Amino acid sequence: MNTEKAFRFGRAQHLIGIAGLPQSEPGTVGVIVLNAGMVHRIGPFRLHVDLTRRLNAAGYPTLRFDLSTLGDSGSSGESQTKVQQVNADVGDAMRLLDEQAGCKRFVLVGLCSGAQNVHSVACTDTHVAGAVFLDGYAYRTFGYRLRHYLPRLFDLKRWRHALTRARPAAAPRAASEPVFAVAPSPRDVVRADLAGMVERGQRMCLIYTGGISHFFNHARQFRECFGSVMNHPFVSTQFLREVDHTYILSGDRSRLIEGIERWVAHHFPVMTDKRV
């Protein structure tokens, strides 16, 4: 039988999350799902709810929770950098699943900026056994530019349209217009981080979509971005060209969840009590 419970937890009792607690053996790997950007812990189109419940049914303890100052969670009141805060919050989440389900190792799941947060924790926390990066770090490579620009170079309709259309003057940007952007880590740093994760025995699953085609446009780009570590047996990659970044279609969400469940089950089979 599976049970979901709401918890207020953390070093300042400031975090809110929903733990799924199936009847599993102590030591079973727990799965923790981080916020996708500013989205509440349910995830885009309830993705995180459906994913955690599917994994609960397969026997995995899970936790979907809001990081500090997101969703229903408050501030810890500490003076920390963003990376320090995320690492501390995830550490609190791990302790909760340890207390409630006896989990000692964890798989972290994150979409977009959530994947970047998963990356920062997986780099340093030895309790992380695996990580699922959904549309995580991506870099425009030479191969990306060839695939992006060459078809356009020989597209006569595009040239005809560009030469004949009227070009309105660009409106000046207001001086006070805010710009919201997160500076990614340099590619060499991320590449070294991923290599280090594999050396420590962590399993990785990278699933990217056509929804980030402005940065990533082919399965070959995994190796172009991150090097030969992408060929390691601990690493799984998949490029879903026709899928939206937030998995807006229910069929796409279902296939994603099924794929993550298969990956988790393959690398971290549910522990069972073999005593008779």
C-alpha positions in Angstrom: 0.0 0.0 0.0 1.3 3.5 -0.9 0.9 6.5 1.4 1.4 10.1 0.7 2.1 12.5 3.5 2.6 16.2 3.7 5.6 17.4 5.7 7.0 20.7 7.0 10.7 20.1 7.4 14.2 21.5 7.1 16.7 23.2 9.3 14.3 26.1 9.9 11.1 24.1 9.4 10.6 26.2 6.3 10.3 23.6 3.6 7.0 22.0 2.4 6.9 18.7 0.5 4.8 15.6 -0.2 6.5 12.2 0.5 5.3 9.1 -1.1 6.0 6.2 1.2 5.4 2.7 -0.1 6.1 -0.4 2.0 9.7 -0.7 0.9 12.8 -2.2 2.6 15.1 0.2 4.4 18.0 1.1 2.0 15.8 1.3 -1.1 16.9 4.3 -3.2 14.7 7.3 -2.7 13.7 9.7 -5.5 13.6 13.5 -4.9 12.1 15.8 -7.5 13.1 19.5 -7.5 11.1 22.5 -8.7 11.1 23.2 -12.5 12.0 26.9 -12.4 9.5 28.9 -10.4 6.8 26.2 -10.8 5.2 24.8 -7.6 6.2 21.3 -6.6 3.5 19.7 -8.6 5.5 20.4 -11.8 4.4 21.6 -15.2 1.0 19.9 -16.0 1.3 17.9 -12.8 4.4 16.1 -14.2 6.0 15.7 -10.7 2.8 14.3 -9.2 2.3 11.7 -11.9 6.0 10.7 -11.8 6.3 10.3 -8.1 3.1 8.3 -7.8 4.2 6.0 -10.6 7.5 5.4 -8.8 5.7 4.9 -5.5 3.6 2.1 -7.2 6.9 0.5 -8.3 8.1 0.5 -4.7 10.3 3.7 -4.5 10.0 6.3 -1.7 9.7 9.7 -3.2 9.6 13.4 -2.3 8.4 16.3 -4.3 9.1 19.5 -2.5 9.5 23.3 -2.9 12.9 24.8 -2.5 13.4 27.8 -0.2 11.1 30.7 -1.2 9.4 28.7 -3.9 5.8 27.5 -3.9 4.7 27.0 -0.3 8.2 27.0 1.2 9.6 29.9 3.1 13.1 31.3 3.7 15.6 29.6 6.0 16.7 33.0 7.2 20.3 32.1 6.4 22.8 34.1 4.4 23.8 31.8 1.6 24.5 31.7 -2.1 21.9 30.1 -4.3 24.0 27.0 -4.7 24.5 26.7 -0.9 20.8 27.1 -0.3 19.9 24.5 -2.9 22.4 22.0 -1.5 21.2 22.6 2.0 17.6 22.2 1.0 18.2 18.9 -0.8 20.2 17.7 2.2 17.2 18.4 4.4 15.0 16.5 1.9 17.4 13.5 2.0 17.3 13.5 5.8 13.5 13.5 5.7 13.3 10.4 3.4 16.0 8.7 5.5 13.9 9.2 8.6 10.6 8.2 7.0 11.7 5.4 4.7 15.3 4.5 5.6 16.8 5.8 2.3 20.5 6.3 2.3 21.0 6.8 -1.5 19.0 9.0 -3.8 18.1 9.7 -7.4 17.5 13.4 -8.1 15.2 14.6 -10.9 15.1 18.1 -12.3 13.7 20.0 -15.4 15.4 23.1 -16.9 16.8 25.1 -14.0 15.8 22.2 -11.8 18.3 20.1 -13.8 21.0 22.7 -13.1 20.2 22.5 -9.3 20.4 18.7 -9.5 23.8 19.1 -11.2 25.1 21.3 -8.4 24.0 18.8 -5.7 25.2 15.7 -7.6 28.7 17.3 -8.0 29.3 17.3 -4.2 26.9 15.1 -2.3 28.0 11.5 -2.0 24.5 10.3 -1.2 23.4 11.0 -4.8 23.4 7.7 -6.6 21.8 8.9 -9.8 20.5 12.0 -11.6 17.9 12.6 -14.3 18.5 15.8 -16.2 15.6 17.0 -18.2 16.6 19.8 -20.7 19.6 20.6 -18.5 22.9 22.3 -19.6 23.2 22.7 -23.4 25.7 24.6 -25.6 25.6 25.6 -29.2 28.3 23.5 -30.8 29.8 23.6 -34.3 27.6 20.7 -35.2 24.5 22.6 -33.9 25.3 25.6 -36.1 25.7 23.4 -39.2 22.4 21.7 -38.6 20.7 24.9 -37.8 22.0 27.2 -40.5 22.7 25.0 -43.6 19.1 24.1 -44.3 18.2 27.8 -44.0 21.0 28.8 -46.4 19.5 26.7 -49.2 15.9 27.5 -48.4 14.8 29.7 -51.4 11.4 30.6 -49.8 13.2 31.9 -46.8 15.5 34.0 -48.9 12.6 35.4 -51.0 10.7 36.3 -47.9 13.7 38.0 -46.4 14.4 40.0 -49.5 10.8 41.2 -50.1 9.3 41.8 -46.7 9.2 45.3 -45.2 11.5 45.8 -42.3 9.9 47.9 -39.5 12.2 49.9 -37.4 12.9 48.2 -34.1 11.3 49.8 -31.1 13.9 51.2 -28.7 14.1 49.2 -25.4 13.1 51.1 -22.3 16.1 51.8 -20.1 14.2 50.4 -17.1 13.1 47.1 -18.8 14.3 44.2 -16.7 16.3 41.3 -18.1 15.8 37.9 -16.5 18.6 35.4 -17.3 20.6 32.7 -15.5 24.2 32.5 -16.5 25.1 28.8 -17.2 28.2 27.2 -16.0 31.0 27.1 -18.6 30.9 24.0 -20.8 34.4 22.8 -19.7 33.3 23.0 -16.1 30.1 21.0 -16.7 32.0 18.5 -18.8 34.5 17.9 -16.0 31.6 17.7 -13.4 29.9 15.0 -15.4 33.1 13.0 -15.8 33.6 13.3 -12.0 30.1 12.0 -11.3 30.6 8.9 -13.5 34.0 8.3 -11.8 32.2 8.2 -8.4 29.8 5.6 -9.8 26.8 7.9 -10.2 24.3 6.9 -12.9 23.0 9.7 -15.2 20.0 10.0 -17.5 19.9 13.0 -19.9 16.6 13.6 -21.7 16.4 16.7 -23.9 13.5 17.9 -26.1 12.9 19.9 -29.2 11.6 22.6 -26.9 15.1 23.8 -26.5 16.0 23.8 -30.2 17.6 27.3 -29.8 20.4 25.4 -28.0 20.1 21.7 -28.8 19.0 20.1 -32.0 20.3 16.5 -32.4 21.2 13.5 -30.3 24.8 13.8 -31.5 25.0 17.0 -29.5 25.3 15.2 -26.2 28.8 14.0 -27.2 29.6 17.3 -28.9 28.8 19.2 -25.7 30.1 16.8 -23.0 32.6 14.5 -24.7 33.2 10.8 -24.5 31.7 10.4 -21.0 28.3 10.3 -22.8 29.3 6.8 -24.1 29.9 5.5 -20.6 27.5 2.6 -19.6 26.5 4.6 -16.6 25.1 7.3 -18.9 21.8 7.2 -20.8 20.8 9.9 -23.3 17.7 10.6 -25.3 16.7 13.4 -27.6 12.9 13.9 -28.1 12.8 16.2 -31.1 9.0 16.5 -31.3 8.3 17.0 -27.6 7.6 20.4 -25.9 9.9 21.6 -23.2 7.2 21.3 -20.5 5.7 18.1 -21.8 2.3 19.8 -22.5 0.8 16.7 -24.2 -0.3 13.9 -21.9 1.1 11.2 -24.2 4.5 12.8 -24.0 4.4 13.0 -20.2 3.3 9.4 -20.0 6.2 8.2 -22.2 8.6 10.3 -20.2 7.4 8.8 -16.9 7.6 5.3 -18.3 11.1 5.9 -19.5 12.3 7.3 -16.2 10.7 4.4 -14.3 12.5 1.9 -16.6 15.8 3.7 -16.1 15.4 3.8 -12.3 14.4 0.1 -12.1 17.3 -0.9 -14.3 20.0 0.9 -12.3 18.4 0.7 -8.8 16.1 -2.3 -8.5 13.8 -2.2 -5.5 15.2 -4.0 -2.5 13.1 -6.9 -1.3 13.3 -8.9 1.9 14.5 -12.4 0.8 14.1 -14.0 4.2 11.7 -16.9 4.4 
